[in-house]
Amino acid sequence: MPRRLIQLAAAVLLPLPLSASIWPEQIWAHKRTSRAPIQVADLPLWTEYSLEEAESAVYDGPGGTMRVSGYRLKDPTAALGVYQWTRPAEGAPAKLWKTGIQTPERAYLLVGNYVLDLQGRLLPEDEFAKLYVQLPNLDQSSLPSLPSFLPRDGLVPGTMRYILGPVGLEKFYPGVTPSTAAFSLGAEVQTGKFRAGNGTADLALFNYPTPQMAREKLAGFQNIAGGVAKRAGPIVAICLNAPNADEAEKLLAKVSYQATVTWNEPVKKEENVGEFLVNLFIFIGLLLLATVGAGLVWYAARQGYRKATGRTGEESVMTRLEIDKAP
């Protein structure tokens, strides 16, 4: 079924509850008192991000009540898109996890292929570290590198959006058409709003599998009215809605791409004299056992041959010729 028909059918069914199977019955001293599947709105966009499970739960314990919500996506890349889209506007960098924001009574976290919303009594860091690994079907593969190429100077907080398809593009960056973006080629997009002069500008990075693909797509971006575009490696950067062309050029100048190569050198193992001597004695012992064993096998075979042929072994006595004696 075409993607468009799937999205239209999904829109008719809104809101649709998803199956619930994320939160355990107990988190340390907190016991689960209720749980329920989360009814998501904007289902076409959730479908594009490959939402698999969504569940909320309430826990009561000696420290108070904890309300939790969890969303499991197909992979960490999709979870990054959901996290940037749904994260609260306010909050300091999270202490519970490396990616997330936190207030005294709330933590909104990106954990692998999960987006977690914890409210009320927050778990201590050591307890959370032991909880997250118990999440079912947890995928801890690396996040995409594309967001690191988005400039940070002048970025308006909370405006970053990671886009994986035409639904997200239409919602978050409608100035570029899906045919220009060409998601069928494997494109992924990182956007953000920036302060530029007396106003703001919308910057988007379209990442393609190869620089050749980006080069071929660049002309389409340069033909967009009111936009300024450039290519950097496999990335096509485009600036829209800037106050003027000069501000757009200044913003694009901050976008650069530098390929990185990871070189894994073999680890040199330090020599251990004691270990070497132990291995040497083991080798000598095995060699002696092999020699004795070979001798026993030869002896047994010779005895068996004598019994089978009736020979006593005298036939093999060496004949001595006394040629030193004259006849």
MARLO-722985 format. One record per residue (C-alpha): y, z, x. Coordinates in Angstrom, 2 decimals. Layout:
% MARLO-722985
R       yy       zz       xx
R        Y        Z        X
...
This chain:
% MARLO-722985
R       yy       zz       xx
R     0.00     0.00     0.00
R     3.44    -0.86     1.47
R     5.49     2.05     2.78
R     8.25     1.41     0.22
R     5.84     1.73    -2.71
R     4.48     4.97    -1.28
R     7.99     6.40    -1.02
R     8.85     5.37    -4.61
R     5.66     6.94    -5.93
R     6.37    10.12    -4.00
R     9.89    10.32    -5.41
R     8.51    10.27    -8.96
R     6.31    13.26    -8.20
R     9.05    15.50    -6.81
R     8.80    18.41    -6.31
R     5.20    18.44    -5.15
R     3.48    21.60    -3.80
R     1.38    21.19    -0.68
R    -1.84    23.01     0.07
R    -1.44    26.45     1.60
R    -3.48    27.62     4.57
R    -1.16    28.75     7.37
R    -0.53    32.50     7.27
R    -3.31    35.07     7.92
R    -4.05    38.07     5.73
R    -2.56    40.49     8.25
R    -0.03    40.31    11.08
R    -0.48    43.43    13.18
R     0.32    46.38    10.90
R     1.84    44.12     8.24
R    -0.46    43.14     5.37
R     0.11    40.03     3.33
R     1.09    40.87    -0.26
R     1.63    37.33    -1.52
R     1.61    33.72    -0.47
R     2.39    30.40    -2.12
R     2.63    26.71    -1.25
R     6.18    25.50    -0.67
R     7.53    22.92    -3.08
R     9.46    20.47    -0.90
R    12.26    18.24    -2.11
R    13.15    14.88    -0.52
R     9.46    14.13    -0.21
R     9.87    10.56     1.16
R    11.56    12.00     4.25
R     8.93    14.75     4.61
R     6.25    12.06     4.31
R     7.91    10.05     7.07
R     7.75    13.15     9.27
R     4.03    13.48     8.35
R     4.13    16.91     6.73
R     0.58    18.33     6.50
R     0.98    21.92     5.24
R     3.81    24.07     3.90
R     3.32    27.71     2.96
R     5.37    30.86     2.46
R     4.14    34.47     2.51
R     5.39    38.03     2.25
R     4.15    40.88     4.48
R     4.72    44.61     4.06
R     4.30    47.15     6.82
R     5.71    50.29     8.42
R     8.65    48.36     9.86
R     9.67    46.84     6.53
R     9.15    43.59     4.67
R     8.78    40.26     6.43
R     9.16    36.92     4.61
R     7.81    33.89     6.43
R     7.69    30.14     5.82
R     5.74    27.64     7.86
R     5.70    23.85     7.99
R     2.97    22.03     9.95
R     3.72    18.46    10.97
R     1.54    15.80    12.55
R     2.82    16.42    16.09
R     5.67    18.13    17.98
R     7.83    14.98    17.80
R     7.79    15.04    14.00
R     8.36    18.80    14.05
R    11.44    18.26    16.23
R    12.84    15.91    13.59
R    12.27    18.48    10.84
R    13.68    21.30    12.95
R    16.94    19.45    13.70
R    17.26    18.44    10.03
R    16.57    21.85     8.43
R    17.78    24.41    10.97
R    20.48    26.86     9.80
R    24.05    26.22    10.86
R    24.52    29.61    12.47
R    22.52    31.50    15.03
R    22.22    32.28    18.72
R    19.44    30.92    20.97
R    16.20    32.57    19.90
R    14.61    35.36    21.93
R    11.21    34.99    20.30
R    10.66    31.40    21.45
R    12.12    28.83    23.82
R    13.28    26.47    21.02
R    15.00    28.03    18.05
R    17.93    30.05    16.78
R    18.00    33.68    15.78
R    20.11    36.29    14.01
R    19.30    40.02    13.66
R    17.29    39.33    10.50
R    16.16    35.72    10.86
R    14.47    33.48    13.40
R    14.13    29.72    12.90
R    11.73    28.32    15.48
R    10.16    25.07    16.65
R     6.66    25.96    17.88
R     4.52    22.97    18.82
R     3.96    20.97    15.64
R     5.21    23.88    13.48
R     8.63    24.83    12.13
R     8.66    28.57    11.36
R    11.23    30.52     9.36
R    10.92    34.31     9.78
R    13.19    36.62     7.78
R    13.51    40.36     7.32
R    11.62    42.49     9.80
R    11.19    40.29    12.88
R     8.18    40.65    15.15
R     8.74    41.88    18.71
R     8.40    39.21    21.38
R     4.98    40.39    22.60
R     3.55    40.44    19.06
R     4.89    36.96    18.28
R     3.42    35.61    21.52
R    -0.03    36.63    20.29
R     0.59    35.41    16.73
R     1.64    31.81    17.28
R    -1.54    30.84    19.14
R    -3.48    31.72    15.97
R    -1.67    29.09    13.90
R    -4.28    26.60    12.61
R    -4.31    23.13    14.22
R    -1.54    24.06    16.64
R    -0.44    21.13    18.84
R     1.40    22.22    21.99
R     1.89    18.80    23.57
R     5.29    18.09    25.10
R     8.41    17.22    23.12
R    10.02    13.78    23.52
R    12.52    13.40    26.36
R    15.02    11.32    24.35
R    17.21    14.29    23.25
R    17.90    15.09    26.92
R    19.80    11.78    27.28
R    22.24    12.67    24.51
R    25.50    13.95    26.06
R    26.34    17.59    25.47
R    30.05    17.39    26.21
R    31.86    17.24    22.87
R    28.70    17.47    20.75
R    29.35    19.08    17.37
R    26.78    21.91    16.94
R    24.10    21.34    14.31
R    24.63    17.56    14.04
R    21.66    16.35    16.08
R    19.02    14.41    14.11
R    15.73    12.95    15.38
R    14.72     9.91    13.33
R    11.27     8.33    13.14
R    11.62     5.74    10.38
R    13.80     3.88     7.86
R    14.07     6.79     5.41
R    15.60     9.06     8.02
R    17.78     6.23     9.33
R    19.23     5.60     5.88
R    19.90     9.31     5.39
R    21.27    10.28     8.81
R    22.62     7.05    10.37
R    23.15     4.42     7.65
R    25.38     2.22     9.81
R    22.28     0.62    11.39
R    19.75    -1.25     9.25
R    15.99    -0.71     9.62
R    15.55    -4.37    10.63
R    17.96    -3.87    13.53
R    16.28    -0.63    14.58
R    12.78    -2.18    14.38
R    10.67     0.94    13.96
R     7.64    -1.38    13.90
R     8.13    -1.72    17.67
R     7.78     2.03    18.13
R    11.48     2.93    18.14
R    12.60     6.56    17.91
R    16.19     7.67    17.42
R    18.30    10.65    18.45
R    21.75    10.97    16.85
R    24.66    13.35    17.10
R    28.31    13.68    16.08
R    30.90    14.06    18.84
R    34.51    15.07    19.09
R    36.46    11.98    20.18
R    40.23    11.97    20.53
R    41.77    13.13    17.29
R    38.57    12.64    15.30
R    34.81    12.34    15.64
R    32.33     9.59    16.48
R    28.68     9.07    15.62
R    26.43     8.33    18.59
R    22.80     7.21    18.30
R    20.21     6.54    21.00
R    17.46     4.08    20.04
R    14.52     4.46    22.39
R    11.99     1.62    22.79
R     8.66     1.55    24.64
R     9.98    -0.78    27.38
R    13.36    -1.86    28.81
R    12.52    -5.47    27.89
R    12.32    -4.53    24.19
R    15.65    -2.74    24.43
R    17.23    -5.75    26.09
R    16.00    -8.04    23.32
R    17.31    -5.68    20.60
R    20.74    -5.12    22.19
R    22.33    -8.26    20.70
R    21.55    -7.09    17.17
R    23.33    -3.78    17.78
R    26.34    -5.52    19.34
R    26.77    -7.58    16.16
R    27.24    -4.47    13.97
R    30.81    -4.40    12.66
R    32.84    -1.51    14.04
R    30.18    -0.55    16.55
R    30.09    -0.53    20.34
R    26.67    -0.70    22.00
R    25.15    -0.74    25.45
R    21.69    -0.57    27.02
R    20.44     1.98    29.54
R    16.82     1.38    30.56
R    14.66     1.45    27.39
R    17.55     3.01    25.39
R    20.11     1.20    23.26
R    23.13     3.44    22.61
R    25.55     2.66    19.80
R    28.75     4.42    18.77
R    30.07     4.14    15.21
R    33.07     5.54    13.37
R    35.03     6.30    16.53
R    38.84     6.64    16.20
R    39.24     3.56    18.40
R    37.32     1.33    20.82
R    38.51     3.29    23.85
R    37.01     6.54    22.54
R    33.76     4.72    21.78
R    33.61     3.38    25.34
R    34.29     6.82    26.79
R    31.43     8.30    24.78
R    29.00     5.52    25.72
R    29.89     5.98    29.39
R    28.30     9.44    29.22
R    24.92     7.93    28.32
R    22.77     7.18    31.35
R    19.07     6.74    31.93
R    17.20     7.63    35.08
R    13.45     7.19    35.16
R    11.55    10.15    36.58
R     8.24     9.96    38.36
R     5.95    12.98    38.60
R     4.11    13.08    41.93
R     1.12    15.39    41.91
R     0.29    16.24    45.51
R    -3.15    17.64    46.25
R    -3.10    21.37    46.80
R    -4.15    22.28    50.33
R    -6.77    24.95    50.23
R    -6.55    27.56    52.93
R    -9.67    27.93    55.05
R   -11.64    31.15    54.61
R   -13.71    32.01    57.71
R   -15.88    34.54    55.87
R   -16.68    32.05    53.12
R   -17.51    29.41    55.75
R   -19.98    31.72    57.54
R   -21.67    32.70    54.29
R   -22.10    29.05    53.34
R   -23.40    28.27    56.84
R   -26.10    30.98    56.64
R   -27.08    29.81    53.17
R   -27.47    26.26    54.48
R   -29.59    27.43    57.45
R   -31.79    29.51    55.13
R   -32.33    26.56    52.80
R   -33.16    24.35    55.77
R   -35.78    26.84    57.04
R   -37.33    27.13    53.58
R   -37.50    23.35    53.33
R   -39.22    23.15    56.74
R   -41.81    25.84    55.91
R   -42.41    24.26    52.52
R   -42.98    20.84    54.07
R   -45.47    22.37    56.51
R   -47.41    24.10    53.73
R   -47.53    20.89    51.70
R   -48.88    18.97    54.72
R   -51.51    21.64    55.40
R   -52.66    21.69    51.77
R   -52.86    17.91    51.68
R   -54.92    17.81    54.90
R   -57.33    20.44    53.64
R   -57.73    18.59    50.38
R   -58.45    15.37    52.22
R   -61.15    17.02    54.31
R   -62.85    18.47    51.27
R   -62.73    15.17    49.42
R   -64.21    13.15    52.33
R   -66.62    15.80    53.64
R   -65.16    15.68    57.06
R   -64.98    18.86    59.09
R   -62.27    17.73    61.38
R   -64.51    17.31    64.42
R   -64.12    13.54    64.15
R   -60.54    13.93    65.12
R   -61.39    15.78    68.36
R   -59.77    14.03    71.29
R   -62.20    12.19    73.58
R   -61.51    12.86    77.21
R   -62.27    10.21    79.79
R   -62.86    11.65    83.22
R   -61.84     8.57    85.13
R   -61.02    10.57    88.22
R   -64.69    11.05    88.90
R   -66.54     8.26    90.62
R   -69.80     6.98    89.04
